[in-house]
Amino acid sequence: MQIYYLPDQRMVEAELVSTLLDASLEAGIPHTHVCGGNARCSTCRVMILEGQEYCAPRTPAEQELATQLGFEPSVRLACQTAIAQHGKIALRRLSLDAEDMALFFDQASGRVTSRLLGQEKSVAILFADIRGFTAFSEALPPYDVIYVLNRYFQRMVQVINRHGGTINVYMGDGFMALFGVENPDRAVERAVHAGVEMLATVEDLNPSLEMLYQRRLEIGIGIHFGGTVIGTIGDPKSPKMTAIGDAVNLASRIEAANKKLGTNLLISEDAYQETRAQVIVNAQFNVQLPGKSGEYCLYEIRDVIPCPAYDAALLAKRVISPAKQVAPSRPWLIALWKTIQKFFGHHE
């Protein structure tokens, strides 16, 4: 079996049953395949110029991706296209720029990690957004807006980190946090605990905002559990981790549903099934979400049931900074210290 590659202008001998990608890699042809050859991306696509009759029909996985991306019959996924008969196939690789070549050689040599290429993981996704922040920001001087946002985000980061999550995307006055990227253990439970604590933290922050600006903050939180592709994007010198997939879009829609339903913390059915023994549900809704077909069951979470094992695990991971270890000895000084901490956003 012969395969002729363009633009390489190389003829390769290949075995029956092997895939076009197998033939490329065995011959040392730089053939991009960022998902590892599992039909989870389209970067290994080729155009069959001759000998399509010697190729096996599309696999179900290839057909799904071909339908999604609108492939012509001549465009095939090399990782899924098996050589079915003896003959000659001529093809052109379609991912060919300098970055593709560099990525291939880095992947082949092991210099690039799976995190850079993308990994499929089921994670808990938390979206949070400040309600009515446009009106809030228009009523304050810009420097004060930045001051309030910094106080808010500082506290939210502390909560998210305390429960083993990571804020990876900031969007104006909102953000997305992921739980379970490094440690999948109880990821959804940790996300819900974080959500409940976030609401309490905002309530603790509001008295000082009312004193300074006669205004309060209110946030909406949406949590979903589902499959994503975790990868890094942006400047290669300082890449940022992010999650891509329908689960991310759904979590964002769930957060936005709070405004319509008059709630503050909503979780999806998938998230609920992971935490049903640990959460206290205030209400259940069947709603349509923008950009989604059908109805989705959402749960408003009022609180979480205390779990000693969970609390002990958090305490074991908590790092106490030197500043937090200092405590005044006199009762009146302790009270003053706590007041100062609360006012400046450093309370426990």
Secondary structure, DSSP 8 states (H G I E B T S, - for coil): -EEEEETTTEEEE--TT-BHHHHHHHTT-----TT-SSSS-STTEEEEEE-GGGB----HHHHHHHHHHT--TTEEETTT-BB-SSSEEEEEES--SHHHHHHHHHHHHT-S-HHHH-EEEEEEEEEEEETTHHHHHHTS-HHHHHHHHHHHHHHHHHHHHHTTEEEEEEETTEEEEEESSS--TTHHHHHHHHHHHHHHHHHHHHHHHHHHHS----EEEEEEEEEEEEEEES-TTS-EEEEESHHHHHHHHHHHHHHHHT-SEEEEHHHHHHHTTTEEEEEEEEEE-TT--SEEEEEEEEEE---HHHHHHHHHH----HHHH---SSHHHHHHHHHHHHHTT---
